[in-house]
Amino acid sequence: MINIAILGFGVVGSGVAEILETNAGRIAKSAGEGVRLKYIVDIRDFPGSRFSGLFTRDFSAVERDPDVSVVVETVGGVGAALDFTRRCLAAGKNVVTSNKELVASHGYELIKQAKERNVNYFFEASVGGGIPILRPITQCLAANEISEIFGILNGTTNFVLTSMIKQGQSLGFALRQARENGYAEADPSDDIDGHDACRKICILAALCFGRHVYPQYVATEGIGRVELEDAEYAGRIGCTIKLLGRAFLAPGGKVAAYVAPHLISQDRLLAGVDGVMNGIVVRGNAIGEVLFYGAGAGKLPTASAIAADIIDCAKHAGARKRIEWEDGSAGDIYETGQLESRWYIRTPASRDKLAGAFGRGELTIISAPNSSRTAFATPAMSARSLSAHMEGIPMLSNFRIME
C-alpha cells in the first residue's frame, strides 16, 4: 500500500483527492498496489468535506511519518512550498508537484536533492495541465535531438486573444469574461504579462536542452499591447495572434528562450488552438514536428497528471527515474535581440516617413491608405535592426511573424 499526503487543498489539491478516491481501482491496477490518501495538510478549515478525517495543520506529522512515501505539493509559490519540498526530500519521500514557479526557479536544486536521497521529484502537471508533455519528451522522444519547442502555454491569454479575434471584444472585456468563467484569477497579471508562460517554457527548455533556464534571464512580454486593430490586420495577411513561449538551440550551443505575442500563419495547426486550450510543438531530428494539444489547466486535468506521477512513484519505489539536467546561468542564454524574423508593426507614422526609414518597396503595407495609423510587415531582421530603423518613430505594436 502506497500512502499519500497532499499539501494544500485548493483547486488542484482537492482534484487530486477526488481522483484518488473516484479512480482508486484503476490507479491501484496501474501502480501495482493500492494507493491510500493518509493526510491533507492545510491551515484552513473545510467543514462538511468528505475528507474531513484526513486534515491536519501540522506538516511535521507528514514529515515524520515513515509510512508516507509520496507527498503531493499543491501549495504554490516558492515560500512554504520550497521549505516543505526540501524537508520531504530530505526525509526520503518522493515529491509530486504542479508548482511551475517552484520548478522553474529551483528545479535543478530539487532534482539534485532527490537524486542524492534516491527518491523522485516529478512535475508533469507543472506544464500543460492535463497534456502529457514532459514524460513524452524524456521517454517517447528520447532518441531525438530536439532543436526547438514552442507553443501556447497559457489558457487565460489564449481565451482572451480568441475572444478578441473571433468576437471582436476588447482586451479588458475579454479578460472580465475570463474571470467570470473561472479562467482568470482576481489578479491575472502573471497570465497577462506572460510570467506564467515564461515559467513553463523554462521547464520545457531545461528538459529539451539539458540545462536549467532561469526565468529572470528569459525575455518576457505579455498581451497587454494587443488591440483589436492588430487582430484585424493580422487576419488581412492570413495570420492570427497567439502568445507563444519559445525555446531553441542557437549559435554557440546557447539556448534562445523568450515569451511574446506572435502573428502566426492560419495554415499552422497551432493557429487553430483556441479558447483555454494549450498547444505545444516539439521539433526533433527524427520525428520532425509534433503537436501536443489539450486542456492546459483546470482542476481534474491537472490532477490527472499528478495522479500519473504518483503511479510512476509507485512503479519506481526504492529507485529513481532519470529526469535531470545541469545547472544554468545567464551566459547560457542567447540574446534574443539578435534573432531574425519578419515583424508586424503598427505606428502613427506616415507611409512616407516609413519609406524614408526602411527604403521604398521594403515593407508590406497592411492598413488602408486613408488610415490614421500605418500597419505593415517588414522583411526578416533582428530586433536590434528593427529598433535602429524605427529610431524616433513610435511603435504602438511590434510582434514577430511566424509563418
HUQUI-V636238 format. One line per field, one symbol per residue. ss: DSSP state (2 for helix, 1 for strand, 0 for the rest). Layout:
ss: ???
This chain:
ss: 0111111000222222222222022222222000111111100000000002221100222222000111111000000222222222220001111002222222222222222200001102220000000222220000000111111100222222222222200022222222220000000022220022222222222222201000222011000000022222222200111111111110222011111111111000222200001111111100011111111000222222222222222220000000000100022210022201111111100022222222000001100000000111100011222222200000001111110
